[in-house]
């Protein structure tokens, strides 16, 4: 059976470093910037060091990698080897996500999640749609947003 972990993920696993500026996040940042939004990046003083912080909108936007965050979508597949190890690791990541989201909300932040599958691969949505949905949400007072691929 072929190794099904994407090459990019594999190289990150091997180096033991998780790249901060993963591509979907860059795509999202560029789109929001082009739409006129200004934001801070990876603010360490907030729970979970959120990727994109828009203080003027009381909002953070997280670009979630579907593998690391265990998304229920075609981009997520458990590696064929050491399944128990990966399952535990990803479940832990998901628990951290839930805790982080709760902590951010507790502090009065609104939390938007844009999944990697909305930005890349065959499930991706037109970037204009993603940015449009983010824009609408940012200008609203809704506490949550979640955008996933089709
Ligand atoms: Zn996904």
Backbone and ligand atoms as CSV (ligand in chain L), in Angstrom:
chain,resi,resn,atom,element,x,y,z
A,1,UNK,N,N,0.848,-1.200,0.000
A,1,UNK,CA,C,0.000,0.000,0.000
A,1,UNK,C,C,0.880,1.246,0.000
A,2,UNK,N,N,0.559,2.135,-0.877
A,2,UNK,CA,C,1.366,3.355,-0.997
A,2,UNK,C,C,1.229,4.208,0.273
A,3,UNK,N,N,2.286,4.897,0.554
A,3,UNK,CA,C,2.223,5.822,1.692
A,3,UNK,C,C,1.287,6.964,1.318
A,4,UNK,N,N,0.289,7.183,2.151
A,4,UNK,CA,C,-0.741,8.152,1.768
A,4,UNK,C,C,-0.589,9.495,2.452
A,5,UNK,N,N,0.467,9.639,3.242
A,5,UNK,CA,C,0.675,10.943,3.868
A,5,UNK,C,C,1.217,11.892,2.808
A,6,UNK,N,N,0.591,13.057,2.650
A,6,UNK,CA,C,1.107,13.983,1.631
A,6,UNK,C,C,2.570,14.327,1.868
A,7,UNK,N,N,3.309,14.528,0.777
A,7,UNK,CA,C,4.751,14.781,0.884
A,7,UNK,C,C,5.058,15.959,1.793
A,8,UNK,N,N,4.255,16.993,1.689
A,8,UNK,CA,C,4.524,18.191,2.492
A,8,UNK,C,C,4.402,17.876,3.979
A,9,UNK,N,N,3.389,17.077,4.309
A,9,UNK,CA,C,3.194,16.699,5.704
A,9,UNK,C,C,4.342,15.812,6.149
A,10,UNK,N,N,4.725,14.884,5.275
A,10,UNK,CA,C,5.794,13.954,5.612
A,10,UNK,C,C,7.088,14.701,5.917
A,11,UNK,N,N,7.425,15.666,5.090
A,11,UNK,CA,C,8.686,16.364,5.317
A,11,UNK,C,C,8.629,17.152,6.624
A,12,UNK,N,N,7.446,17.645,6.956
A,12,UNK,CA,C,7.311,18.369,8.214
A,12,UNK,C,C,7.465,17.417,9.389
A,13,UNK,N,N,6.898,16.206,9.222
A,13,UNK,CA,C,7.022,15.210,10.290
A,13,UNK,C,C,8.486,14.889,10.526
A,14,UNK,N,N,9.220,14.753,9.435
A,14,UNK,CA,C,10.600,14.330,9.555
A,14,UNK,C,C,11.467,15.416,10.162
A,15,UNK,N,N,11.185,16.634,9.791
A,15,UNK,CA,C,12.006,17.715,10.339
A,15,UNK,C,C,11.602,18.015,11.783
A,16,UNK,N,N,10.411,17.560,12.146
A,16,UNK,CA,C,9.931,17.814,13.499
A,16,UNK,C,C,9.491,19.248,13.705
A,17,UNK,N,N,9.449,20.002,12.646
A,17,UNK,CA,C,9.053,21.402,12.750
A,17,UNK,C,C,7.750,21.580,12.001
A,18,UNK,N,N,6.858,22.287,12.601
A,18,UNK,CA,C,5.618,22.594,11.888
A,18,UNK,C,C,5.731,23.975,11.306
A,19,UNK,N,N,5.717,24.041,10.011
A,19,UNK,CA,C,5.826,25.345,9.359
A,19,UNK,C,C,4.671,26.230,9.785
A,20,UNK,N,N,4.965,27.454,10.090
A,20,UNK,CA,C,3.921,28.389,10.495
A,20,UNK,C,C,3.154,28.897,9.290
A,21,UNK,N,N,3.889,29.266,8.259
A,21,UNK,CA,C,3.238,29.857,7.093
A,21,UNK,C,C,2.913,28.780,6.069
A,22,UNK,N,N,1.995,27.906,6.456
A,22,UNK,CA,C,1.570,26.874,5.528
A,22,UNK,C,C,0.826,27.539,4.387
A,23,UNK,N,N,0.821,26.921,3.260
A,23,UNK,CA,C,0.304,27.571,2.071
A,23,UNK,C,C,-1.156,28.023,2.179
A,24,UNK,N,N,-2.065,27.172,2.648
A,24,UNK,CA,C,-3.456,27.646,2.741
A,24,UNK,C,C,-3.586,28.920,3.568
A,25,UNK,N,N,-2.763,29.012,4.614
A,25,UNK,CA,C,-2.827,30.230,5.428
A,25,UNK,C,C,-2.377,31.449,4.629
A,26,UNK,N,N,-1.345,31.265,3.816
A,26,UNK,CA,C,-0.867,32.382,2.989
A,26,UNK,C,C,-1.927,32.829,1.988
A,27,UNK,N,N,-2.590,31.853,1.392
A,27,UNK,CA,C,-3.649,32.149,0.421
A,27,UNK,C,C,-4.740,32.966,1.100
A,28,UNK,N,N,-5.098,32.540,2.287
A,28,UNK,CA,C,-6.146,33.218,3.039
A,28,UNK,C,C,-5.728,34.639,3.419
A,29,UNK,N,N,-4.507,34.761,3.889
A,29,UNK,CA,C,-3.997,36.072,4.287
A,29,UNK,C,C,-3.994,37.039,3.116
A,30,UNK,N,N,-3.504,36.544,1.990
A,30,UNK,CA,C,-3.436,37.387,0.794
A,30,UNK,C,C,-4.840,37.841,0.389
A,31,UNK,N,N,-5.789,36.910,0.418
A,31,UNK,CA,C,-7.168,37.228,0.038
A,31,UNK,C,C,-7.784,38.263,0.963
A,32,UNK,N,N,-7.584,38.092,2.252
A,32,UNK,CA,C,-8.146,39.044,3.216
A,32,UNK,C,C,-7.492,40.409,3.063
A,33,UNK,N,N,-6.185,40.385,2.834
A,33,UNK,CA,C,-5.457,41.633,2.659
A,33,UNK,C,C,-5.970,42.374,1.424
A,34,UNK,N,N,-6.147,41.640,0.333
A,34,UNK,CA,C,-6.658,42.247,-0.902
A,34,UNK,C,C,-8.066,42.799,-0.718
A,35,UNK,N,N,-8.815,42.191,0.191
A,35,UNK,CA,C,-10.180,42.668,0.463
A,35,UNK,C,C,-10.159,43.887,1.388
A,36,UNK,N,N,-8.973,44.293,1.792
A,36,UNK,CA,C,-8.851,45.520,2.579
A,36,UNK,C,C,-8.694,45.315,4.074
A,37,UNK,N,N,-8.645,44.054,4.505
A,37,UNK,CA,C,-8.500,43.797,5.943
A,37,UNK,C,C,-7.040,43.889,6.365
A,38,UNK,N,N,-6.846,44.433,7.537
A,38,UNK,CA,C,-5.506,44.479,8.121
A,38,UNK,C,C,-5.538,43.698,9.411
A,39,UNK,N,N,-4.463,42.981,9.678
A,39,UNK,CA,C,-4.498,42.051,10.804
A,39,UNK,C,C,-3.106,41.820,11.372
A,40,UNK,N,N,-3.099,41.199,12.525
A,40,UNK,CA,C,-1.841,40.788,13.145
A,40,UNK,C,C,-1.719,39.289,12.985
A,41,UNK,N,N,-0.483,38.815,12.993
A,41,UNK,CA,C,-0.254,37.392,12.787
A,41,UNK,C,C,0.300,36.729,14.038
A,42,UNK,N,N,-0.175,35.493,14.286
A,42,UNK,CA,C,0.414,34.627,15.312
A,42,UNK,C,C,0.660,35.358,16.623
A,43,UNK,N,N,-0.399,35.949,17.133
A,43,UNK,CA,C,-0.238,36.700,18.392
A,43,UNK,C,C,-0.049,35.756,19.567
A,44,UNK,N,N,1.135,35.796,20.121
A,44,UNK,CA,C,1.500,34.875,21.192
A,44,UNK,C,C,0.807,35.168,22.511
A,45,UNK,N,N,0.264,36.382,22.617
A,45,UNK,CA,C,-0.399,36.719,23.877
A,45,UNK,C,C,-1.847,36.220,23.901
A,46,UNK,N,N,-2.281,35.547,22.854
A,46,UNK,CA,C,-3.642,35.001,22.839
A,46,UNK,C,C,-3.591,33.480,22.849
A,47,UNK,N,N,-4.630,32.850,23.414
A,47,UNK,CA,C,-4.641,31.378,23.477
A,47,UNK,C,C,-4.445,30.757,22.090
A,48,UNK,N,N,-3.522,29.811,22.011
A,48,UNK,CA,C,-3.304,29.080,20.769
A,48,UNK,C,C,-2.542,29.841,19.697
A,49,UNK,N,N,-2.036,31.039,20.008
A,49,UNK,CA,C,-1.296,31.835,19.021
A,49,UNK,C,C,-2.044,31.861,17.679
A,50,UNK,N,N,-3.230,32.478,17.660
A,50,UNK,CA,C,-4.053,32.415,16.446
A,50,UNK,C,C,-3.365,32.982,15.207
A,51,UNK,N,N,-3.612,32.337,14.068
A,51,UNK,CA,C,-2.941,32.685,12.815
A,51,UNK,C,C,-3.185,34.142,12.431
A,52,UNK,N,N,-4.449,34.515,12.362
A,52,UNK,CA,C,-4.825,35.841,11.854
A,52,UNK,C,C,-5.715,36.506,12.894
A,53,UNK,N,N,-5.307,37.685,13.348
A,53,UNK,CA,C,-6.049,38.379,14.397
A,53,UNK,C,C,-6.512,39.736,13.884
A,54,UNK,N,N,-7.818,39.964,13.971
A,54,UNK,CA,C,-8.385,41.246,13.527
A,54,UNK,C,C,-9.016,41.943,14.722
A,55,UNK,N,N,-8.206,42.704,15.439
A,55,UNK,CA,C,-8.691,43.317,16.685
A,55,UNK,C,C,-9.900,44.218,16.451
A,56,UNK,N,N,-9.928,44.920,15.335
A,56,UNK,CA,C,-11.031,45.826,15.037
A,56,UNK,C,C,-12.361,45.113,14.890
A,57,UNK,N,N,-12.302,43.835,14.615
A,57,UNK,CA,C,-13.512,43.043,14.427
A,57,UNK,C,C,-13.714,42.040,15.564
A,58,UNK,N,N,-12.888,42.143,16.569
A,58,UNK,CA,C,-12.971,41.179,17.672
A,58,UNK,C,C,-12.910,39.749,17.188
A,59,UNK,N,N,-12.095,39.518,16.185
A,59,UNK,CA,C,-12.154,38.212,15.534
A,59,UNK,C,C,-10.764,37.639,15.275
A,60,UNK,N,N,-10.696,36.326,15.337
A,60,UNK,CA,C,-9.504,35.631,14.863
A,60,UNK,C,C,-9.949,34.676,13.755
A,61,UNK,N,N,-9.054,34.456,12.801
A,61,UNK,CA,C,-9.338,33.491,11.743
A,61,UNK,C,C,-8.212,32.461,11.767
A,62,UNK,N,N,-8.610,31.203,11.848
A,62,UNK,CA,C,-7.638,30.120,11.906
A,62,UNK,C,C,-7.690,29.333,10.603
A,63,UNK,N,N,-6.525,29.116,10.011
A,63,UNK,CA,C,-6.445,28.256,8.830
A,63,UNK,C,C,-6.041,26.874,9.335
A,64,UNK,N,N,-6.985,25.952,9.326
A,64,UNK,CA,C,-6.716,24.630,9.882
A,64,UNK,C,C,-6.274,23.644,8.801
A,65,UNK,N,N,-5.125,23.047,8.997
A,65,UNK,CA,C,-4.688,21.957,8.128
A,65,UNK,C,C,-5.545,20.729,8.417
A,66,UNK,N,N,-6.062,20.113,7.356
A,66,UNK,CA,C,-7.028,19.025,7.552
A,66,UNK,C,C,-6.386,17.788,8.171
A,67,UNK,N,N,-5.124,17.554,7.891
A,67,UNK,CA,C,-4.471,16.396,8.509
A,67,UNK,C,C,-4.252,16.621,9.997
A,68,UNK,N,N,-3.596,17.688,10.339
A,68,UNK,CA,C,-3.222,17.916,11.740
A,68,UNK,C,C,-4.424,18.120,12.650
A,69,UNK,N,N,-5.490,18.656,12.080
A,69,UNK,CA,C,-6.652,18.934,12.914
A,69,UNK,C,C,-7.741,17.882,12.739
A,70,UNK,N,N,-7.386,16.797,12.045
A,70,UNK,CA,C,-8.296,15.653,11.952
A,70,UNK,C,C,-9.646,15.969,11.352
A,71,UNK,N,N,-9.624,16.681,10.213
A,71,UNK,CA,C,-10.896,17.064,9.596
A,71,UNK,C,C,-11.570,15.869,8.934
A,72,UNK,N,N,-12.884,15.841,9.066
A,72,UNK,CA,C,-13.687,14.836,8.411
A,72,UNK,C,C,-13.887,15.235,6.944
A,73,UNK,N,N,-12.879,14.970,6.111
A,73,UNK,CA,C,-12.925,15.401,4.709
A,73,UNK,C,C,-11.931,14.576,3.898
A,74,UNK,N,N,-11.973,14.706,2.567
A,74,UNK,CA,C,-11.081,13.876,1.740
A,74,UNK,C,C,-9.595,14.154,1.936
A,75,UNK,N,N,-9.230,15.301,2.477
A,75,UNK,CA,C,-7.802,15.579,2.678
A,75,UNK,C,C,-7.241,14.860,3.896
A,76,UNK,N,N,-8.128,14.352,4.726
A,76,UNK,CA,C,-7.626,13.655,5.911
A,76,UNK,C,C,-7.624,12.160,5.699
A,77,UNK,N,N,-6.454,11.567,5.865
A,77,UNK,CA,C,-6.361,10.113,5.862
A,77,UNK,C,C,-5.315,9.715,6.875
A,78,UNK,N,N,-5.675,8.794,7.716
A,78,UNK,CA,C,-4.713,8.316,8.691
A,78,UNK,C,C,-3.598,7.583,7.939
A,79,UNK,N,N,-2.339,7.854,8.268
A,79,UNK,CA,C,-1.250,7.121,7.611
A,79,UNK,C,C,-1.426,5.615,7.790
A,80,UNK,N,N,-0.904,4.854,6.843
A,80,UNK,CA,C,-1.129,3.407,6.892
A,80,UNK,C,C,-0.312,2.725,7.984
A,81,UNK,N,N,0.735,3.385,8.435
A,81,UNK,CA,C,1.526,2.806,9.515
A,81,UNK,C,C,1.373,3.643,10.778
A,82,UNK,N,N,1.628,3.002,11.903
A,82,UNK,CA,C,1.566,3.661,13.215
A,82,UNK,C,C,0.237,4.392,13.408
A,83,UNK,N,N,-0.838,3.726,13.032
A,83,UNK,CA,C,-2.154,4.380,13.076
A,83,UNK,C,C,-2.536,4.833,14.472
A,84,UNK,N,N,-2.189,3.974,15.453
A,84,UNK,CA,C,-2.578,4.323,16.821
A,84,UNK,C,C,-1.876,5.608,17.262
A,85,UNK,N,N,-0.596,5.694,16.907
A,85,UNK,CA,C,0.188,6.881,17.244
A,85,UNK,C,C,-0.449,8.132,16.646
A,86,UNK,N,N,-0.776,8.066,15.362
A,86,UNK,CA,C,-1.343,9.240,14.693
A,86,UNK,C,C,-2.725,9.581,15.227
A,87,UNK,N,N,-3.503,8.531,15.482
A,87,UNK,CA,C,-4.842,8.755,16.001
A,87,UNK,C,C,-4.782,9.514,17.327
A,88,UNK,N,N,-3.884,9.066,18.206
A,88,UNK,CA,C,-3.733,9.711,19.507
A,88,UNK,C,C,-3.283,11.157,19.338
A,89,UNK,N,N,-2.312,11.343,18.461
A,89,UNK,CA,C,-1.762,12.667,18.245
A,89,UNK,C,C,-2.836,13.627,17.720
A,90,UNK,N,N,-3.594,13.151,16.753
A,90,UNK,CA,C,-4.599,14.025,16.139
A,90,UNK,C,C,-5.755,14.281,17.094
A,91,UNK,N,N,-6.105,13.260,17.879
A,91,UNK,CA,C,-7.154,13.484,18.884
A,91,UNK,C,C,-6.702,14.538,19.894
A,92,UNK,N,N,-5.424,14.490,20.228
A,92,UNK,CA,C,-4.897,15.494,21.154
A,92,UNK,C,C,-4.974,16.887,20.512
A,93,UNK,N,N,-4.592,16.975,19.241
A,93,UNK,CA,C,-4.687,18.266,18.547
A,93,UNK,C,C,-6.120,18.797,18.575
A,94,UNK,N,N,-7.067,17.901,18.364
A,94,UNK,CA,C,-8.468,18.330,18.342
A,94,UNK,C,C,-8.920,18.813,19.713
A,95,UNK,N,N,-8.425,18.154,20.737
A,95,UNK,CA,C,-8.764,18.568,22.102
A,95,UNK,C,C,-8.185,19.958,22.378
A,96,UNK,N,N,-6.960,20.174,21.911
A,96,UNK,CA,C,-6.328,21.495,22.079
A,96,UNK,C,C,-7.127,22.552,21.319
A,97,UNK,N,N,-7.573,22.220,20.112
A,97,UNK,CA,C,-8.392,23.160,19.323
A,97,UNK,C,C,-9.635,23.581,20.095
A,98,UNK,N,N,-10.308,22.597,20.669
A,98,UNK,CA,C,-11.561,22.883,21.381
A,98,UNK,C,C,-11.287,23.792,22.579
A,99,UNK,N,N,-10.200,23.485,23.283
A,99,UNK,CA,C,-9.835,24.268,24.458
A,99,UNK,C,C,-9.465,25.702,24.065
A,100,UNK,N,N,-8.695,25.808,22.993
A,100,UNK,CA,C,-8.261,27.117,22.507
A,100,UNK,C,C,-9.456,27.967,22.088
A,101,UNK,N,N,-10.365,27.358,21.353
A,101,UNK,CA,C,-11.553,28.090,20.899
A,101,UNK,C,C,-12.358,28.585,22.098
A,102,UNK,N,N,-12.529,27.717,23.084
A,102,UNK,CA,C,-13.285,28.101,24.277
A,102,UNK,C,C,-12.600,29.254,25.000
A,103,UNK,N,N,-11.259,29.177,25.094
A,103,UNK,CA,C,-10.508,30.222,25.798
A,103,UNK,C,C,-10.602,31.553,25.058
A,104,UNK,N,N,-10.527,31.508,23.742
A,104,UNK,CA,C,-10.634,32.737,22.951
A,104,UNK,C,C,-12.010,33.367,23.127
A,105,UNK,N,N,-13.034,32.526,23.091
A,105,UNK,CA,C,-14.402,33.037,23.249
A,105,UNK,C,C,-14.603,33.638,24.634
A,106,UNK,N,N,-14.020,32.968,25.597
A,106,UNK,CA,C,-14.089,33.455,26.978
A,106,UNK,C,C,-13.535,34.881,27.069
A,107,UNK,N,N,-12.509,35.142,26.261
A,107,UNK,CA,C,-11.875,36.463,26.255
A,107,UNK,C,C,-12.613,37.453,25.342
A,108,UNK,N,N,-13.702,36.992,24.745
A,108,UNK,CA,C,-14.517,37.892,23.945
A,108,UNK,C,C,-14.182,37.911,22.459
A,109,UNK,N,N,-13.343,36.958,22.021
A,109,UNK,CA,C,-13.003,36.898,20.596
A,109,UNK,C,C,-14.017,36.047,19.852
A,110,UNK,N,N,-14.271,36.429,18.629
A,110,UNK,CA,C,-15.032,35.578,17.724
A,110,UNK,C,C,-14.034,34.708,16.957
A,111,UNK,N,N,-14.435,33.472,16.678
A,111,UNK,CA,C,-13.469,32.523,16.121
A,111,UNK,C,C,-13.958,31.967,14.780
A,112,UNK,N,N,-13.198,32.249,13.744
A,112,UNK,CA,C,-13.500,31.707,12.421
A,112,UNK,C,C,-12.485,30.651,12.045
A,113,UNK,N,N,-12.956,29.565,11.465
A,113,UNK,CA,C,-12.060,28.502,11.007
A,113,UNK,C,C,-12.255,28.317,9.509
A,114,UNK,N,N,-11.149,28.399,8.787
A,114,UNK,CA,C,-11.193,28.074,7.364
A,114,UNK,C,C,-10.345,26.831,7.176
A,115,UNK,N,N,-10.987,25.764,6.761
A,115,UNK,CA,C,-10.278,24.505,6.576
A,115,UNK,C,C,-9.466,24.515,5.289
A,116,UNK,N,N,-8.353,23.817,5.353
A,116,UNK,CA,C,-7.455,23.679,4.201
A,116,UNK,C,C,-8.208,23.199,2.948
A,117,UNK,N,N,-9.178,22.300,3.141
A,117,UNK,CA,C,-9.900,21.725,1.988
A,117,UNK,C,C,-10.763,22.767,1.279
A,118,UNK,N,N,-11.006,23.913,1.930
A,118,UNK,CA,C,-11.744,24.988,1.258
A,118,UNK,C,C,-10.814,25.789,0.359
A,119,UNK,N,N,-9.510,25.607,0.551
A,119,UNK,CA,C,-8.524,26.439,-0.144
A,119,UNK,C,C,-7.665,25.669,-1.125
A,120,UNK,N,N,-7.641,24.335,-1.004
A,120,UNK,CA,C,-6.798,23.588,-1.937
A,120,UNK,C,C,-7.384,22.229,-2.279
A,121,UNK,N,N,-6.851,21.676,-3.352
A,121,UNK,CA,C,-7.307,20.361,-3.780
A,121,UNK,C,C,-8.630,20.437,-4.523
A,122,UNK,N,N,-9.170,19.269,-4.844
A,122,UNK,CA,C,-10.382,19.257,-5.677
A,122,UNK,C,C,-11.614,19.726,-4.929
A,123,UNK,N,N,-11.513,19.831,-3.609
A,123,UNK,CA,C,-12.664,20.269,-2.820
A,123,UNK,C,C,-12.705,21.787,-2.653
A,124,UNK,N,N,-11.689,22.470,-3.173
A,124,UNK,CA,C,-11.584,23.892,-2.856
A,124,UNK,C,C,-12.733,24.710,-3.463
A,125,UNK,N,N,-12.988,25.821,-2.805
A,125,UNK,CA,C,-14.028,26.744,-3.247
A,125,UNK,C,C,-13.342,27.901,-3.964
A,126,UNK,N,N,-14.072,28.622,-4.799
A,126,UNK,CA,C,-13.461,29.829,-5.385
A,126,UNK,C,C,-13.006,30.753,-4.249
A,127,UNK,N,N,-11.791,31.265,-4.373
A,127,UNK,CA,C,-11.249,32.094,-3.290
A,127,UNK,C,C,-12.163,33.292,-2.991
A,128,UNK,N,N,-12.766,33.830,-4.039
A,128,UNK,CA,C,-13.685,34.958,-3.835
A,128,UNK,C,C,-14.833,34.583,-2.898
A,129,UNK,N,N,-15.299,33.353,-3.015
A,129,UNK,CA,C,-16.398,32.904,-2.149
A,129,UNK,C,C,-15.936,32.805,-0.701
A,130,UNK,N,N,-14.723,32.268,-0.532
A,130,UNK,CA,C,-14.175,32.128,0.822
A,130,UNK,C,C,-13.999,33.504,1.455
A,131,UNK,N,N,-13.387,34.404,0.703
A,131,UNK,CA,C,-13.137,35.748,1.232
A,131,UNK,C,C,-14.459,36.490,1.448
A,132,UNK,N,N,-15.403,36.279,0.529
A,132,UNK,CA,C,-16.718,36.896,0.673
A,132,UNK,C,C,-17.412,36.447,1.955
A,133,UNK,N,N,-17.326,35.144,2.233
A,133,UNK,CA,C,-17.952,34.614,3.452
A,133,UNK,C,C,-17.249,35.157,4.694
A,134,UNK,N,N,-15.924,35.255,4.626
A,134,UNK,CA,C,-15.165,35.823,5.755
A,134,UNK,C,C,-15.558,37.279,5.972
A,135,UNK,N,N,-15.656,38.021,4.883
A,135,UNK,CA,C,-15.991,39.442,4.966
A,135,UNK,C,C,-17.353,39.636,5.622
A,136,UNK,N,N,-18.314,38.849,5.156
A,136,UNK,CA,C,-19.669,38.950,5.689
A,136,UNK,C,C,-19.668,38.636,7.188
A,137,UNK,N,N,-18.924,37.600,7.536
A,137,UNK,CA,C,-18.857,37.196,8.937
A,137,UNK,C,C,-18.172,38.258,9.794
A,138,UNK,N,N,-17.050,38.790,9.267
A,138,UNK,CA,C,-16.308,39.786,10.044
A,138,UNK,C,C,-17.184,40.997,10.338
A,139,UNK,N,N,-18.005,41.371,9.364
A,139,UNK,CA,C,-18.859,42.547,9.539
A,139,UNK,C,C,-20.121,42.250,10.325
A,140,UNK,N,N,-20.333,40.987,10.639
A,140,UNK,CA,C,-21.507,40.604,11.435
A,140,UNK,C,C,-21.104,40.570,12.908
A,141,UNK,N,N,-22.041,40.111,13.743
A,141,UNK,CA,C,-21.636,39.908,15.142
A,141,UNK,C,C,-21.770,38.440,15.516
A,142,UNK,N,N,-21.775,37.581,14.524
A,142,UNK,CA,C,-21.869,36.148,14.804
A,142,UNK,C,C,-20.569,35.653,15.459
A,143,UNK,N,N,-20.693,34.802,16.472
A,143,UNK,CA,C,-19.502,34.376,17.205
A,143,UNK,C,C,-18.619,33.392,16.448
A,144,UNK,N,N,-19.206,32.676,15.482
A,144,UNK,CA,C,-18.428,31.611,14.842
A,144,UNK,C,C,-18.591,31.602,13.336
A,145,UNK,N,N,-17.562,31.090,12.698
A,145,UNK,CA,C,-17.616,30.858,11.250
A,145,UNK,C,C,-16.819,29.591,10.982
A,146,UNK,N,N,-17.340,28.753,10.097
A,146,UNK,CA,C,-16.561,27.596,9.678
A,146,UNK,C,C,-16.757,27.422,8.189
A,147,UNK,N,N,-15.646,27.381,7.471
A,147,UNK,CA,C,-15.719,27.193,6.021
A,147,UNK,C,C,-14.934,25.942,5.663
A,148,UNK,N,N,-15.605,25.036,4.990
A,148,UNK,CA,C,-14.939,23.807,4.569
A,148,UNK,C,C,-15.101,23.623,3.070
A,149,UNK,N,N,-14.310,22.726,2.504
A,149,UNK,CA,C,-14.387,22.462,1.073
A,149,UNK,C,C,-15.700,21.820,0.689
A,150,UNK,N,N,-15.943,21.763,-0.601
A,150,UNK,CA,C,-17.228,21.189,-1.040
A,150,UNK,C,C,-17.137,19.666,-1.177
L,1,ZN,ZN,ZN,-10.777,19.399,5.335
